[in-house]
Amino acid sequence: MATTELLPRPTAAPTAPAARRACSVTLVVPTLNEIVGMKAIMPRIRAAWVDQVIVLDGGSTDGTVEWAWENGYEVHVQSEPGIRHAYREVLPKVRGDVIVTFSPDGNSVPELLPELIAKIDEGYDMVIASRYKPPAKSADDDLVTAFGNWLFTRTVNLLHGGRYTDAMVIYRAYRTRIIRELELDQDRWYRTPEWLFRTRISWEPLLSARAARRGLKVAEIPGDEPPRLGGERKLQVLKWGAAYYFQFVRDVFCWR
């Protein structure tokens, strides 16, 4: 699929003065048929909070790309399926010292962006908007996903020395340089589990595990997860869970 380059988003004046930031920030917004959420969520993101917004589309057919284009967002339509491939494709276009990955389906609260970035400015390498750090709550969990998130987070903490309450969530800020330092952009760390379990996975869980293993400076802030707006959940619970667990265990023996 072709890449669509758009003009920068219009810089509407915020309703309150923005805090000074020590780092430049790129907001990466993965989409796949998220027109309902995009219309409700994206106008809540103030231009002063970030330096660049990239809508990273996986082939929407509901008007998501056209809406983003009409509203002045930079758009990249990925050429290979799978969110990690999308991240890798868009990486050369990222201008920020810090990346924030953000779900526009209602699960990520836009008003937490300044707090995430403020923590990064304190010297952290990664800051996670945790759904399970009190008093935060997830309104989108069911019994299966809640147990899976608990299990995977406990596994990362046990095997890799983490201290997370939420190792899996997409909503987080991290320094762009650690993508390459932790080898998140290298196919060799995904190829086997994706082949074994016939799926495509993302890099957030591996990012959590390797940041802990490398001893990077990591923080969490409480971040509610509201219910999804429109669209369909795209979780492949069993396949993704098996693939991520494979990565967690393999890294104990194969990655330093």
BAKOL-561842 format. One record per residue (C-alpha): residue number from 1; residue in three letters; x, y, z. Coordinates in steps of 0.05 Angstrom, whole numbers, always signed. Layout:
<pts>
NUM; ALA; X; Y; Z
...
</pts>
This chain:
<pts>
1; MET; +0; +0; +0
2; ALA; +24; +71; -13
3; THR; +49; +119; +39
4; THR; +8; +182; +46
5; GLU; +45; +244; +69
6; LEU; +4; +301; +97
7; LEU; +14; +371; +121
8; PRO; +26; +381; +196
9; ARG; -34; +385; +240
10; PRO; -62; +456; +249
11; THR; -35; +488; +312
12; ALA; -97; +509; +349
13; ALA; -81; +549; +412
14; PRO; -90; +509; +477
15; THR; -140; +534; +528
16; ALA; -85; +537; +581
17; PRO; -9; +549; +576
18; ALA; +30; +486; +563
19; ALA; +87; +466; +610
20; ARG; +157; +473; +580
21; ARG; +184; +407; +555
22; ALA; +257; +385; +554
23; CYS; +245; +333; +500
24; SER; +211; +332; +432
25; VAL; +152; +284; +427
26; THR; +121; +243; +371
27; LEU; +52; +214; +383
28; VAL; +42; +150; +344
29; VAL; -31; +132; +334
30; PRO; -43; +62; +306
31; THR; -111; +55; +271
32; LEU; -152; +2; +236
33; ASN; -224; +23; +224
34; GLU; -226; +71; +283
35; ILE; -267; +128; +254
36; VAL; -314; +133; +314
37; GLY; -258; +136; +365
38; MET; -216; +183; +322
39; LYS; -272; +234; +317
40; ALA; -285; +232; +393
41; ILE; -213; +227; +419
42; MET; -165; +263; +373
43; PRO; -196; +333; +382
44; ARG; -180; +327; +456
45; ILE; -104; +325; +442
46; ARG; -77; +396; +446
47; ALA; -25; +415; +394
48; ALA; +21; +443; +448
49; TRP; +27; +375; +482
50; VAL; +68; +341; +427
51; ASP; +112; +362; +368
52; GLN; +89; +311; +317
53; VAL; +28; +266; +308
54; ILE; +31; +206; +261
55; VAL; -32; +167; +246
56; LEU; -6; +97; +230
57; ASP; -60; +60; +191
58; GLY; -65; -14; +178
59; GLY; -112; -10; +119
60; SER; -177; +22; +144
61; THR; -238; +20; +100
62; ASP; -285; +62; +144
63; GLY; -259; +131; +127
64; THR; -206; +134; +182
65; VAL; -150; +154; +135
66; GLU; -193; +205; +98
67; TRP; -215; +237; +163
68; ALA; -143; +241; +187
69; TRP; -122; +272; +121
70; GLU; -179; +323; +122
71; ASN; -160; +343; +193
72; GLY; -87; +356; +175
73; TYR; -53; +296; +208
74; GLU; +9; +263; +181
75; VAL; -10; +193; +158
76; HIS; +29; +130; +142
77; VAL; -8; +71; +112
78; GLN; +33; +9; +127
79; SER; +54; -37; +71
80; GLU; +62; -101; +113
81; PRO; +10; -127; +163
82; GLY; +23; -129; +237
83; ILE; +33; -71; +286
84; ARG; +107; -83; +297
85; HIS; +118; -78; +222
86; ALA; +78; -13; +224
87; TYR; +123; +14; +280
88; ARG; +185; -6; +242
89; GLU; +161; +26; +177
90; VAL; +144; +92; +210
91; LEU; +208; +96; +252
92; PRO; +247; +135; +199
93; LYS; +192; +188; +199
94; VAL; +194; +198; +275
95; ARG; +225; +265; +293
96; GLY; +215; +264; +368
97; ASP; +266; +245; +422
98; VAL; +208; +209; +454
99; ILE; +153; +166; +425
100; VAL; +84; +160; +456
101; THR; +42; +102; +430
102; PHE; -31; +118; +437
103; SER; -96; +81; +423
104; PRO; -150; +126; +392
105; ASP; -207; +77; +407
106; GLY; -223; +108; +474
107; ASN; -178; +63; +516
108; SER; -123; +116; +522
109; VAL; -140; +180; +560
110; PRO; -111; +240; +522
111; GLU; -108; +284; +583
112; LEU; -53; +239; +613
113; LEU; -4; +260; +558
114; PRO; +26; +320; +596
115; GLU; +37; +276; +658
116; LEU; +71; +222; +618
117; ILE; +118; +272; +585
118; ALA; +132; +308; +650
119; LYS; +157; +242; +680
120; ILE; +201; +230; +620
121; ASP; +230; +300; +631
122; GLU; +249; +278; +701
123; GLY; +300; +231; +669
124; TYR; +261; +166; +659
125; ASP; +272; +123; +597
126; MET; +200; +98; +596
127; VAL; +136; +118; +631
128; ILE; +75; +72; +628
129; ALA; +2; +93; +638
130; SER; -15; +33; +681
131; ARG; -87; +7; +682
132; TYR; -73; -29; +748
133; LYS; -34; +22; +789
134; PRO; -84; +48; +841
135; PRO; -130; +84; +835
136; ALA; -133; +69; +760
137; LYS; -184; +19; +734
138; SER; -197; -15; +667
139; ALA; -268; -13; +641
140; ASP; -248; -53; +580
141; ASP; -222; -116; +614
142; ASP; -259; -182; +617
143; LEU; -239; -241; +661
144; VAL; -194; -270; +607
145; THR; -156; -206; +590
146; ALA; -150; -186; +663
147; PHE; -120; -253; +681
148; GLY; -74; -251; +621
149; ASN; -48; -182; +637
150; TRP; -36; -202; +710
151; LEU; +0; -266; +689
152; PHE; +45; -233; +637
153; THR; +63; -176; +683
154; ARG; +80; -223; +739
155; THR; +122; -264; +690
156; VAL; +161; -203; +667
157; ASN; +174; -183; +739
158; LEU; +196; -253; +759
159; LEU; +240; -270; +699
160; HIS; +268; -201; +682
161; GLY; +270; -163; +747
162; GLY; +214; -115; +732
163; ARG; +170; -79; +782
164; TYR; +111; -67; +736
165; THR; +37; -66; +751
166; ASP; +22; -65; +675
167; ALA; +75; -92; +627
168; MET; +29; -100; +567
169; VAL; -9; -34; +555
170; ILE; +3; +5; +491
171; TYR; -3; +73; +524
172; ARG; +67; +93; +544
173; ALA; +123; +142; +530
174; TYR; +194; +120; +517
175; ARG; +258; +149; +488
176; THR; +264; +135; +414
177; ARG; +336; +112; +419
178; ILE; +319; +52; +463
179; ILE; +282; +19; +405
180; ARG; +348; +3; +373
181; GLU; +386; -6; +438
182; LEU; +337; -61; +458
183; GLU; +335; -90; +387
184; LEU; +259; -82; +383
185; ASP; +264; -67; +309
186; GLN; +299; -132; +291
187; ASP; +257; -186; +258
188; ARG; +297; -242; +288
189; TRP; +265; -233; +356
190; TYR; +194; -242; +329
191; ARG; +201; -289; +270
192; THR; +199; -355; +309
193; PRO; +140; -340; +356
194; GLU; +100; -311; +298
195; TRP; +113; -373; +257
196; LEU; +98; -421; +313
197; PHE; +33; -388; +333
198; ARG; +11; -362; +265
199; THR; +2; -290; +287
200; ARG; +32; -220; +285
201; ILE; +51; -187; +350
202; SER; +72; -119; +377
203; TRP; +135; -98; +413
204; GLU; +107; -68; +478
205; PRO; +113; -132; +519
206; LEU; +185; -144; +496
207; LEU; +200; -70; +509
208; SER; +177; -80; +581
209; ALA; +218; -143; +591
210; ARG; +282; -115; +561
211; ALA; +277; -48; +595
212; ALA; +274; -84; +661
213; ARG; +329; -133; +642
214; ARG; +375; -76; +620
215; GLY; +360; -36; +684
216; LEU; +331; +24; +648
217; LYS; +297; +78; +689
218; VAL; +223; +63; +685
219; ALA; +162; +94; +719
220; GLU; +87; +83; +719
221; ILE; +30; +131; +729
222; PRO; -42; +109; +742
223; GLY; -82; +112; +677
224; ASP; -155; +91; +672
225; GLU; -176; +50; +611
226; PRO; -245; +73; +590
227; PRO; -290; +28; +546
228; ARG; -273; +24; +473
229; LEU; -311; +70; +426
230; GLY; -338; +37; +363
231; GLY; -299; -12; +319
232; GLU; -280; -82; +339
233; ARG; -230; -109; +389
234; LYS; -171; -138; +351
235; LEU; -143; -182; +406
236; GLN; -120; -253; +389
237; VAL; -117; -273; +462
238; LEU; -90; -344; +457
239; LYS; -42; -334; +399
240; TRP; -14; -268; +425
241; GLY; -9; -295; +495
242; ALA; +30; -357; +472
243; ALA; +76; -315; +428
244; TYR; +92; -265; +483
245; TYR; +104; -319; +534
246; PHE; +152; -352; +486
247; GLN; +190; -286; +480
248; PHE; +193; -276; +555
249; VAL; +223; -344; +568
250; ARG; +271; -343; +508
251; ASP; +299; -276; +529
252; VAL; +322; -306; +595
253; PHE; +371; -350; +557
254; CYS; +383; -313; +491
255; TRP; +385; -238; +503
256; ARG; +431; -195; +545
</pts>
